[in-house]
Amino acid sequence: MGRQQSGFTLIELIAVIVILGILAATAVPRFVNLQDEAALAAVRGVAGSIESGAALNHAVDIAVEAGLTSTATDPFFNIDNCSDGGRLLTSGLPAGYAITAAAVVDKAAVTCTLTGVSGQTANFVIIGAAGGIDP
């Protein structure tokens, strides 16, 4: 009686290795691109937070000027430059981020540029404010 051998042939093993190589070659570039997209999303998130803070700061400025509240109860930041945008964030501008300086006039909206750690940039709109007491 002959013995029955079981296992994979060399051709089957080579076919599996080739298929895995093709899958790896197509999947790796997708994962590398995710790092760039994540860095851009982080910069856009910080820029969006600054823009939201600027809108809230402007709303308090209007309320104070209308006599609906006072700077004693609702202080707001004086904004006269794009670089003041970092002060609108609770914990300040994250390390490695920079805002391009540009003058901002009271009640005027100006588009500013934020640069992240990896060089990614995002724009945000900031609205000038004057007469506040910086908290």
C-alpha positions as a Markdown table, in Angstrom:
| # | Residue | x | y | z |
|---|---|---|---|---|
| 1 | Met | 0.0 | 0.0 | 0.0 |
| 2 | Gly | 1.2 | 3.5 | -0.9 |
| 3 | Arg | 1.2 | 6.3 | 1.6 |
| 4 | Gln | -1.0 | 9.3 | 0.8 |
| 5 | Gln | 0.9 | 12.6 | 1.3 |
| 6 | Ser | -1.0 | 15.8 | 2.2 |
| 7 | Gly | 0.1 | 19.4 | 2.1 |
| 8 | Phe | 0.6 | 22.3 | -0.2 |
| 9 | Thr | 2.6 | 22.1 | -3.4 |
| 10 | Leu | 5.3 | 24.6 | -4.2 |
| 11 | Ile | 3.2 | 26.2 | -6.9 |
| 12 | Glu | 0.3 | 26.8 | -4.5 |
| 13 | Leu | 2.6 | 28.4 | -2.0 |
| 14 | Ile | 4.1 | 30.7 | -4.7 |
| 15 | Ala | 0.6 | 31.7 | -5.9 |
| 16 | Val | -0.4 | 32.7 | -2.3 |
| 17 | Ile | 2.8 | 34.7 | -1.9 |
| 18 | Val | 2.2 | 36.6 | -5.2 |
| 19 | Ile | -1.4 | 37.4 | -4.2 |
| 20 | Leu | -0.3 | 38.7 | -0.8 |
| 21 | Gly | 2.4 | 40.8 | -2.5 |
| 22 | Ile | -0.2 | 42.4 | -4.9 |
| 23 | Leu | -2.6 | 43.1 | -2.0 |
| 24 | Ala | 0.2 | 44.7 | 0.0 |
| 25 | Ala | 1.4 | 46.8 | -2.9 |
| 26 | Thr | -2.1 | 48.3 | -3.3 |
| 27 | Ala | -2.9 | 48.7 | 0.4 |
| 28 | Val | 0.3 | 50.4 | 1.6 |
| 29 | Pro | 0.0 | 53.6 | -0.4 |
| 30 | Arg | -3.6 | 54.1 | 0.9 |
| 31 | Phe | -2.3 | 54.0 | 4.5 |
| 32 | Val | 0.5 | 56.4 | 3.8 |
| 33 | Asn | -2.0 | 58.9 | 2.4 |
| 34 | Leu | -4.0 | 58.7 | 5.5 |
| 35 | Gln | -1.2 | 60.5 | 7.5 |
| 36 | Asp | -1.4 | 63.5 | 5.2 |
| 37 | Glu | -5.1 | 63.6 | 5.4 |
| 38 | Ala | -5.1 | 63.3 | 9.2 |
| 39 | Ala | -2.6 | 66.2 | 9.4 |
| 40 | Leu | -4.8 | 68.4 | 7.1 |
| 41 | Ala | -7.9 | 67.4 | 9.2 |
| 42 | Ala | -6.2 | 68.5 | 12.4 |
| 43 | Val | -5.3 | 71.9 | 10.9 |
| 44 | Arg | -8.8 | 72.4 | 9.6 |
| 45 | Gly | -10.2 | 71.4 | 13.0 |
| 46 | Val | -8.1 | 74.0 | 14.8 |
| 47 | Ala | -9.0 | 76.6 | 12.2 |
| 48 | Gly | -12.7 | 75.8 | 12.6 |
| 49 | Ser | -12.4 | 76.2 | 16.4 |
| 50 | Ile | -10.7 | 79.6 | 16.0 |
| 51 | Glu | -13.5 | 80.7 | 13.6 |
| 52 | Ser | -16.2 | 79.6 | 16.1 |
| 53 | Gly | -14.5 | 81.4 | 18.9 |
| 54 | Ala | -14.2 | 84.5 | 16.8 |
| 55 | Ala | -18.0 | 84.4 | 16.1 |
| 56 | Leu | -18.8 | 84.0 | 19.8 |
| 57 | Asn | -16.4 | 86.8 | 20.7 |
| 58 | His | -18.0 | 89.1 | 18.1 |
| 59 | Ala | -21.5 | 88.2 | 19.5 |
| 60 | Val | -20.5 | 89.3 | 23.0 |
| 61 | Asp | -18.9 | 92.4 | 21.6 |
| 62 | Ile | -22.2 | 93.3 | 19.9 |
| 63 | Ala | -24.2 | 92.5 | 23.1 |
| 64 | Val | -22.0 | 94.7 | 25.2 |
| 65 | Glu | -22.3 | 97.6 | 22.7 |
| 66 | Ala | -26.1 | 97.2 | 22.7 |
| 67 | Gly | -26.2 | 97.4 | 26.5 |
| 68 | Leu | -27.5 | 93.9 | 26.9 |
| 69 | Thr | -24.6 | 92.9 | 29.1 |
| 70 | Ser | -21.3 | 94.4 | 30.3 |
| 71 | Thr | -17.7 | 93.5 | 30.0 |
| 72 | Ala | -17.7 | 92.9 | 33.8 |
| 73 | Thr | -20.0 | 89.9 | 33.4 |
| 74 | Asp | -19.1 | 88.9 | 29.8 |
| 75 | Pro | -15.6 | 89.8 | 29.0 |
| 76 | Phe | -14.4 | 89.5 | 25.4 |
| 77 | Phe | -11.0 | 89.6 | 23.6 |
| 78 | Asn | -9.8 | 92.6 | 21.7 |
| 79 | Ile | -9.0 | 91.3 | 18.2 |
| 80 | Asp | -6.9 | 93.6 | 16.0 |
| 81 | Asn | -4.7 | 91.0 | 14.3 |
| 82 | Cys | -5.1 | 87.5 | 12.9 |
| 83 | Ser | -2.5 | 86.2 | 15.3 |
| 84 | Asp | -5.0 | 87.0 | 18.2 |
| 85 | Gly | -7.0 | 84.0 | 17.0 |
| 86 | Gly | -4.9 | 81.7 | 19.2 |
| 87 | Arg | -6.2 | 83.4 | 22.3 |
| 88 | Leu | -9.7 | 82.5 | 21.4 |
| 89 | Leu | -8.9 | 78.8 | 22.1 |
| 90 | Thr | -9.3 | 77.6 | 25.7 |
| 91 | Ser | -5.8 | 76.1 | 25.8 |
| 92 | Gly | -4.3 | 78.4 | 23.3 |
| 93 | Leu | -2.8 | 77.7 | 20.0 |
| 94 | Pro | -1.3 | 74.1 | 19.9 |
| 95 | Ala | 2.4 | 73.7 | 19.8 |
| 96 | Gly | 3.9 | 73.9 | 16.4 |
| 97 | Tyr | 1.0 | 75.9 | 14.9 |
| 98 | Ala | 1.3 | 79.4 | 13.5 |
| 99 | Ile | -1.1 | 82.1 | 12.3 |
| 100 | Thr | 0.0 | 84.5 | 9.6 |
| 101 | Ala | -0.2 | 88.0 | 11.0 |
| 102 | Ala | -2.6 | 90.5 | 9.3 |
| 103 | Ala | -4.4 | 93.6 | 10.6 |
| 104 | Val | -8.1 | 93.3 | 11.5 |
| 105 | Val | -10.3 | 96.3 | 12.0 |
| 106 | Asp | -13.2 | 96.4 | 14.6 |
| 107 | Lys | -16.3 | 94.7 | 13.2 |
| 108 | Ala | -14.4 | 93.7 | 10.0 |
| 109 | Ala | -14.1 | 90.0 | 8.9 |
| 110 | Val | -10.7 | 89.0 | 7.6 |
| 111 | Thr | -9.6 | 85.6 | 6.2 |
| 112 | Cys | -6.5 | 84.4 | 8.0 |
| 113 | Thr | -4.2 | 81.4 | 7.4 |
| 114 | Leu | -3.2 | 78.8 | 10.0 |
| 115 | Thr | -0.2 | 76.6 | 9.4 |
| 116 | Gly | 0.1 | 73.2 | 11.2 |
| 117 | Val | 3.1 | 71.2 | 12.4 |
| 118 | Ser | 3.5 | 69.4 | 9.1 |
| 119 | Gly | 3.1 | 72.5 | 6.9 |
| 120 | Gln | -0.5 | 71.9 | 6.1 |
| 121 | Thr | -2.6 | 75.1 | 5.9 |
| 122 | Ala | -6.2 | 76.1 | 6.5 |
| 123 | Asn | -8.0 | 79.4 | 6.2 |
| 124 | Phe | -10.4 | 80.8 | 8.8 |
| 125 | Val | -12.4 | 84.0 | 9.2 |
| 126 | Ile | -11.8 | 86.2 | 12.2 |
| 127 | Ile | -13.9 | 89.3 | 13.2 |
| 128 | Gly | -12.3 | 92.3 | 14.7 |
| 129 | Ala | -13.3 | 93.4 | 18.2 |
| 130 | Ala | -12.4 | 96.5 | 20.3 |
| 131 | Gly | -13.4 | 97.9 | 23.6 |
| 132 | Gly | -13.2 | 94.6 | 25.4 |
| 133 | Ile | -11.4 | 93.6 | 28.6 |
| 134 | Asp | -9.3 | 90.6 | 27.8 |
| 135 | Pro | -10.2 | 87.8 | 30.2 |
